[in-house]
Amino acid sequence: MVGVDCRGWGFVIRNNLGKWCWRGVKQGVGFSAFELEEAKACHFAMCTAMAYGYRNLVVDGDCQAFISKLHKKDVPNNSLCFFISNILSLLVRFDFIAWGFVKRGCNLVAHAVAHFQPVTFQERIWEEEGSAIVYYLATKDMCTCINHTLI
């Protein structure tokens, strides 16, 4: 696919012990602004979590401007409006939800999943843990975030 501008949204759902339960990716053509791509990933992850019965979530993202809008329930008058409105409307379907900002170094698995090969331009969701590289990145995410929190 030479010359095709691809993008992907990846997410990881972990339990309260940090063990992942689900991974997902949705890939397509084209790329929007970083904040809009983060909103699309968040919406995809929340819809997947609901579909699998999760009612308590901590959503971590590495786009501080987007996470700030969710905290403030700020619905801007631009292309983000649709996604933020939909995300906020889903809140009633959860018993608990919290928004958190993490540096990109704590979000390696989600980015690796977003670039999962081969690019198929469709939604894929896995329950199993996956390849050794994904396991390595998950461990690195956990260590980076723990170290970041302790500092």
C-alpha positions as CSV (number, residue, x, y, z in Angstrom):
1,M,0.0,0.0,0.0
2,V,2.6,2.5,-1.0
3,G,1.4,6.1,-0.9
4,V,-1.7,5.4,1.3
5,D,-1.9,7.6,4.4
6,C,-3.1,5.1,7.1
7,R,-4.1,5.8,10.7
8,G,-5.2,3.6,13.5
9,W,-6.7,3.8,16.9
10,G,-5.6,1.3,19.5
11,F,-6.7,0.7,23.1
12,V,-6.0,-1.7,25.9
13,I,-8.5,-2.6,28.6
14,R,-6.8,-3.7,31.8
15,N,-8.4,-5.0,35.0
16,N,-7.8,-3.5,38.5
17,L,-4.5,-5.6,38.8
18,G,-3.1,-4.2,35.6
19,K,-3.6,-7.4,33.6
20,W,-5.0,-6.7,30.2
21,C,-8.4,-8.1,29.3
22,W,-8.9,-6.8,25.8
23,R,-7.0,-5.0,23.0
24,G,-8.5,-3.4,20.0
25,V,-7.6,-1.6,16.8
26,K,-9.6,0.3,14.2
27,Q,-7.6,1.3,11.1
28,G,-8.4,3.5,8.2
29,V,-7.2,6.0,5.6
30,G,-6.3,9.6,6.4
31,F,-5.3,11.4,9.5
32,S,-7.0,14.2,11.5
33,A,-5.6,16.4,14.2
34,F,-4.1,14.6,17.1
35,E,-6.9,15.6,19.5
36,L,-9.6,14.4,17.1
37,E,-7.8,11.1,16.7
38,E,-7.5,10.7,20.5
39,A,-11.3,11.4,20.8
40,K,-12.0,8.7,18.2
41,A,-9.8,6.2,20.0
42,C,-11.5,7.0,23.4
43,H,-15.0,6.6,21.9
44,F,-14.0,3.3,20.3
45,A,-12.5,2.0,23.6
46,M,-15.6,3.1,25.7
47,C,-18.0,1.4,23.3
48,T,-16.0,-1.8,23.4
49,A,-15.8,-1.7,27.2
50,M,-19.6,-1.3,27.3
51,A,-20.1,-4.1,24.9
52,Y,-18.1,-6.5,27.1
53,G,-19.8,-5.4,30.3
54,Y,-17.3,-3.1,31.9
55,R,-19.0,-0.5,34.1
56,N,-16.0,1.0,35.9
57,L,-13.3,2.6,33.8
58,V,-10.2,4.7,34.1
59,V,-9.5,6.2,30.7
60,D,-5.9,7.3,30.2
61,G,-4.9,9.3,27.2
62,D,-1.7,11.0,26.1
63,C,-3.4,14.1,24.6
64,Q,-3.7,16.5,27.5
65,A,-5.9,19.0,25.7
66,F,-8.5,16.3,25.0
67,I,-8.4,14.9,28.5
68,S,-8.8,18.4,29.9
69,K,-11.9,18.9,27.8
70,L,-13.4,15.7,29.2
71,H,-12.7,16.8,32.8
72,K,-14.4,20.1,32.1
73,K,-17.2,18.6,30.0
74,D,-16.2,21.2,27.4
75,V,-17.8,20.6,24.1
76,P,-16.1,22.8,21.5
77,N,-17.8,24.2,18.4
78,N,-15.5,22.3,16.0
79,S,-15.0,18.7,14.7
80,L,-14.4,17.5,18.2
81,C,-18.0,18.3,19.1
82,F,-19.5,15.1,17.8
83,F,-17.1,12.8,19.6
84,I,-17.0,14.6,22.9
85,S,-20.8,14.9,22.9
86,N,-21.0,11.1,22.3
87,I,-18.4,10.3,24.9
88,L,-20.1,12.4,27.5
89,S,-23.5,10.9,26.7
90,L,-22.1,7.4,27.4
91,L,-21.2,8.4,31.0
92,V,-24.7,7.4,32.3
93,R,-23.9,3.8,31.1
94,F,-21.0,3.5,33.6
95,D,-21.0,3.3,37.4
96,F,-17.6,5.0,37.6
97,I,-15.4,6.7,35.1
98,A,-12.2,8.8,35.6
99,W,-10.1,10.6,33.0
100,G,-6.3,10.6,33.3
101,F,-3.5,12.0,31.3
102,V,-0.4,9.9,30.8
103,K,2.8,10.7,28.9
104,R,3.2,8.9,25.6
105,G,5.8,6.7,27.2
106,C,3.0,5.2,29.4
107,N,0.9,4.5,26.3
108,L,3.2,2.3,24.2
109,V,0.9,-0.7,23.9
110,A,-2.0,1.4,22.6
111,H,0.2,2.9,20.0
112,A,1.7,-0.5,19.0
113,V,-1.9,-1.9,18.7
114,A,-2.9,1.1,16.6
115,H,-0.1,0.2,14.1
116,F,-0.9,-3.5,14.1
117,Q,0.1,-5.2,10.8
118,P,-1.2,-6.0,8.4
119,V,-3.4,-2.9,8.1
120,T,-6.9,-4.2,7.3
121,F,-9.0,-1.1,7.5
122,Q,-11.4,-2.7,9.9
123,E,-12.1,-3.2,13.6
124,R,-10.2,-6.0,15.4
125,I,-10.6,-6.9,19.1
126,W,-8.6,-9.6,20.9
127,E,-9.0,-11.1,24.3
128,E,-5.7,-13.1,24.4
129,E,-2.5,-11.4,25.4
130,G,-0.8,-11.5,22.1
131,S,2.8,-11.4,20.8
132,A,6.0,-11.1,22.8
133,I,6.5,-7.5,21.6
134,V,3.1,-6.4,22.9
135,Y,3.8,-8.1,26.2
136,Y,7.2,-6.4,26.4
137,L,5.6,-3.0,25.7
138,A,2.8,-3.6,28.3
139,T,5.5,-4.3,30.9
140,K,7.4,-1.2,29.9
141,D,4.1,0.9,30.1
142,M,3.5,-0.4,33.7
143,C,7.0,0.3,34.8
144,T,7.2,3.7,33.3
145,C,3.8,4.7,34.8
146,I,4.7,3.3,38.2
147,N,8.0,5.2,38.2
148,H,6.3,8.4,36.9
149,T,3.7,8.2,39.7
150,L,6.3,7.7,42.4
151,I,8.6,10.6,41.4
